[in-house]
Amino acid sequence: MTATPTITSPLRLAGISKQFGAVTAIQQFDLEIEPGEIVALVGDNGAGKSTLVKIISGLYQPTNGEIWISGERAELSDPSDARARGVEVVYQDLALVDLQPVYMNLFLGRELTRGPLRTLDRARMARETQELVDELDIRIPSARAQLSDLSGGQRQGIAIARATHWASGLVLMDEPTAALGVAETARVEETILKLKERGAAVLIVSHNMEQVFRVADRVTVLRRGTQVGTRVVSETSHNELVAMITGLAS
């Protein structure tokens, strides 16, 4: 029986495995992320990265192993369980609504209301959104701007801001800059680093090795569902990580 962790971490995974029938997608994955730490998850396509993110976010349930969130054992039956425990996800498709203003996207599905008739409190939502985008230095015209008028980088910033607003300790990011140019990628990476300053724990899936070295504190490598190893970014190299990903590491 696994002992209760003595250190309260936003996320601790112990012996996580996932099988789909006879196929093992993840086997014996262990990871602990501390507050204010960014950990990158890397590996080739099909390595199991997305499966692991779906397990942490409650979309999949592990076949074996334990998930601990903020020091408590977590049984996540669906994504609402993960959100209730303060876990937020920034997906590749962002899950934003083009025809709504920025502030409505920030509060999507969690709209603030007022009065006995529970009318939308648009003023408060707009104010809180503006305060957050100002704090994270996300450069948009206004919290009331239509989402469809924003650039890809600005939209990504809004998706990250939404996760930041609702997450109590852990933000998961699946390829947050995959479709962005160099300048917009740099802006999004600045926003990610601001999450670290706020004390959030971040798990970021990325194929961009240069990005991993720019933003992550540690990196863990998956290869064909197996965790090859975890390295402190400042103590490893591009070549070592590529060797781990491709199976050429000794």
C-alpha positions as CSV (number, residue, x, y, z in Angstrom):
1,M,0.0,0.0,0.0
2,T,1.4,3.4,-1.0
3,A,2.2,5.7,1.9
4,T,0.6,9.1,2.1
5,P,3.0,11.8,0.7
6,T,4.6,13.9,3.4
7,I,5.0,16.9,1.2
8,T,1.9,18.6,-0.2
9,S,2.5,18.9,-3.9
10,P,-0.1,20.1,-6.5
11,L,0.4,16.8,-8.3
12,R,1.9,13.4,-7.5
13,L,1.5,10.4,-9.8
14,A,2.5,7.0,-8.4
15,G,2.8,3.9,-10.7
16,I,0.2,5.2,-13.2
17,S,-0.6,2.6,-15.9
18,K,-3.2,2.6,-18.6
19,Q,-4.4,-0.2,-20.8
20,F,-6.8,-0.2,-23.7
21,G,-7.7,-3.9,-24.1
22,A,-4.4,-5.7,-24.8
23,V,-2.6,-2.4,-25.6
24,T,-0.6,-0.8,-22.8
25,A,-0.5,3.0,-23.4
26,I,1.2,4.0,-20.2
27,Q,3.1,1.8,-17.7
28,Q,4.5,2.6,-14.3
29,F,4.6,6.4,-14.6
30,D,5.8,8.4,-11.6
31,L,6.0,12.2,-11.3
32,E,5.8,14.9,-8.6
33,I,5.4,18.5,-9.4
34,E,6.1,21.2,-6.8
35,P,4.4,24.7,-6.6
36,G,6.0,27.2,-8.9
37,E,7.6,24.4,-11.1
38,I,7.2,23.8,-14.8
39,V,7.7,20.2,-15.9
40,A,7.8,19.4,-19.6
41,L,6.5,16.1,-20.9
42,V,8.2,15.0,-24.2
43,G,8.2,12.1,-26.5
44,D,7.4,11.1,-30.1
45,N,3.8,10.8,-31.5
46,G,2.2,7.8,-29.9
47,A,4.4,7.9,-26.8
48,G,1.5,8.3,-24.5
49,K,1.7,12.0,-23.6
50,S,-1.9,12.8,-24.5
51,T,-3.1,9.8,-22.7
52,L,-1.3,10.9,-19.5
53,V,-2.8,14.4,-19.7
54,K,-6.3,12.9,-20.1
55,I,-5.7,10.7,-17.0
56,I,-4.7,13.7,-14.9
57,S,-7.6,15.8,-16.2
58,G,-10.1,13.0,-15.4
59,L,-11.1,12.1,-19.0
60,Y,-9.5,8.7,-18.7
61,Q,-9.1,6.6,-15.5
62,P,-5.8,4.8,-14.8
63,T,-5.8,1.0,-14.9
64,N,-3.4,1.0,-12.0
65,G,-1.6,3.6,-9.9
66,E,-2.6,6.6,-7.8
67,I,-3.2,10.3,-8.4
68,W,-2.5,12.7,-5.5
69,I,-3.6,16.3,-5.9
70,S,-2.6,18.8,-3.2
71,G,-1.7,16.0,-0.8
72,E,-5.0,14.1,-1.2
73,R,-5.6,10.8,-3.0
74,A,-7.8,11.7,-6.0
75,E,-10.3,9.4,-7.8
76,L,-11.2,11.3,-10.9
77,S,-14.2,9.8,-12.6
78,D,-14.6,12.7,-15.1
79,P,-13.1,16.1,-15.9
80,S,-15.5,17.9,-13.5
81,D,-13.8,16.0,-10.7
82,A,-10.4,17.3,-11.8
83,R,-11.7,20.9,-12.1
84,A,-13.3,20.6,-8.7
85,R,-9.8,19.9,-7.3
86,G,-8.3,22.9,-9.1
87,V,-6.8,21.2,-12.2
88,E,-7.2,23.2,-15.4
89,V,-6.3,22.2,-19.0
90,V,-5.2,24.3,-21.9
91,Y,-6.0,22.1,-25.0
92,Q,-4.6,22.5,-28.5
93,D,-8.0,23.6,-29.8
94,L,-8.3,26.1,-26.9
95,A,-12.0,25.4,-26.4
96,L,-12.9,29.1,-26.9
97,V,-16.0,30.6,-28.5
98,D,-15.3,33.1,-31.3
99,L,-18.6,34.9,-31.2
100,Q,-18.3,35.8,-27.5
101,P,-16.2,38.6,-25.9
102,V,-13.1,37.7,-24.0
103,Y,-14.6,38.0,-20.6
104,M,-17.4,35.5,-21.5
105,N,-14.8,33.0,-22.6
106,L,-12.9,33.4,-19.3
107,F,-16.1,32.5,-17.4
108,L,-17.4,30.0,-19.9
109,G,-19.6,27.6,-18.1
110,R,-19.0,29.4,-14.8
111,E,-20.7,32.7,-15.5
112,L,-21.2,35.1,-12.6
113,T,-24.8,36.2,-11.9
114,R,-26.5,38.8,-9.7
115,G,-29.9,39.5,-8.2
116,P,-32.8,37.1,-7.6
117,L,-33.3,36.6,-11.3
118,R,-29.7,35.6,-11.6
119,T,-28.9,37.8,-14.6
120,L,-25.4,37.8,-16.0
121,D,-23.1,40.1,-14.1
122,R,-21.2,41.2,-17.2
123,A,-19.6,44.2,-15.5
124,R,-18.0,42.1,-12.8
125,M,-16.8,39.4,-15.3
126,A,-15.3,42.1,-17.6
127,R,-13.6,43.8,-14.6
128,E,-12.1,40.6,-13.2
129,T,-11.0,39.5,-16.7
130,Q,-9.3,42.8,-17.3
131,E,-7.5,42.6,-14.0
132,L,-6.2,39.1,-14.8
133,V,-5.0,39.9,-18.4
134,D,-3.3,43.0,-17.0
135,E,-1.5,41.0,-14.4
136,L,-0.4,38.4,-16.9
137,D,0.5,41.1,-19.4
138,I,-1.7,39.6,-22.1
139,R,-1.9,42.3,-24.7
140,I,-5.4,42.5,-26.0
141,P,-7.5,45.6,-26.8
142,S,-10.0,45.0,-24.0
143,A,-11.7,42.3,-21.9
144,R,-14.8,43.2,-23.9
145,A,-13.1,42.6,-27.3
146,Q,-14.7,40.0,-29.5
147,L,-12.6,36.8,-29.4
148,S,-12.8,36.5,-33.2
149,D,-10.9,39.8,-33.6
150,L,-7.8,38.5,-31.7
151,S,-4.7,36.9,-33.1
152,G,-3.7,33.3,-32.4
153,G,-1.2,34.3,-29.7
154,Q,-3.8,36.5,-28.0
155,R,-6.3,33.6,-28.0
156,Q,-3.8,31.3,-26.6
157,G,-3.1,33.9,-23.9
158,I,-6.8,34.0,-23.0
159,A,-7.0,30.2,-22.8
160,I,-4.0,30.3,-20.4
161,A,-5.6,33.1,-18.4
162,R,-8.8,31.2,-18.0
163,A,-6.9,28.1,-16.7
164,T,-4.9,30.4,-14.4
165,H,-8.1,32.0,-13.0
166,W,-9.7,28.7,-12.2
167,A,-6.8,26.5,-11.3
168,S,-5.9,26.3,-7.6
169,G,-2.6,24.6,-8.1
170,L,-2.1,22.8,-11.4
171,V,-2.3,23.8,-15.1
172,L,-1.9,21.2,-17.9
173,M,-0.9,22.5,-21.3
174,D,-1.0,20.4,-24.5
175,E,1.2,21.9,-27.2
176,P,0.3,25.5,-26.2
177,T,2.3,27.1,-29.1
178,A,2.1,24.5,-31.8
179,A,0.2,26.7,-34.3
180,L,1.9,30.0,-33.5
181,G,4.7,32.0,-35.1
182,V,8.0,33.0,-33.4
183,A,6.8,36.3,-31.9
184,E,3.5,34.9,-30.6
185,T,5.2,31.9,-29.2
186,A,7.5,34.2,-27.2
187,R,4.5,36.1,-25.8
188,V,2.8,32.8,-24.8
189,E,6.0,31.6,-23.1
190,E,6.2,34.8,-21.1
191,T,2.7,34.1,-19.9
192,I,3.6,30.6,-18.9
193,L,6.5,31.9,-16.9
194,K,4.2,34.3,-15.2
195,L,2.2,31.3,-14.0
196,K,5.4,30.0,-12.4
197,E,5.8,33.4,-10.6
198,R,2.3,33.1,-9.3
199,G,3.2,29.7,-7.7
200,A,1.3,27.5,-10.1
201,A,2.5,24.0,-11.0
202,V,2.6,23.5,-14.8
203,L,2.8,20.3,-16.8
204,I,3.5,21.2,-20.5
205,V,3.4,18.8,-23.4
206,S,5.7,20.1,-26.1
207,H,7.5,18.8,-29.3
208,N,9.6,22.0,-29.3
209,M,12.8,21.1,-27.6
210,E,14.0,24.7,-27.6
211,Q,10.9,25.7,-25.8
212,V,11.5,23.0,-23.2
213,F,14.9,24.5,-22.4
214,R,13.4,28.1,-22.3
215,V,10.6,27.5,-19.9
216,A,10.9,24.1,-18.1
217,D,12.6,23.3,-14.8
218,R,12.5,19.6,-15.4
219,V,11.7,17.3,-18.3
220,T,10.3,13.8,-18.3
221,V,10.5,11.6,-21.3
222,L,8.0,9.0,-22.5
223,R,8.8,6.4,-25.2
224,R,6.2,3.9,-26.3
225,G,4.3,4.4,-23.0
226,T,7.4,3.9,-20.8
227,Q,8.9,6.7,-18.7
228,V,12.5,6.7,-19.9
229,G,13.7,9.2,-17.3
230,T,13.4,12.7,-15.8
231,R,16.1,15.3,-16.0
232,V,16.7,18.8,-14.5
233,V,16.8,21.0,-17.6
234,S,19.9,22.9,-16.5
235,E,21.7,19.6,-16.1
236,T,20.9,17.9,-19.4
237,S,21.3,18.6,-23.1
238,H,19.3,18.6,-26.3
239,N,21.3,15.6,-27.5
240,E,20.7,13.6,-24.4
241,L,16.9,14.2,-24.5
242,V,16.7,13.3,-28.2
243,A,18.6,10.1,-27.5
244,M,16.1,9.3,-24.7
245,I,13.2,10.0,-27.0
246,T,14.5,7.9,-29.9
247,G,15.8,5.0,-27.8
248,L,19.4,5.7,-28.6
249,A,20.3,6.5,-25.0
250,S,22.6,4.0,-23.4
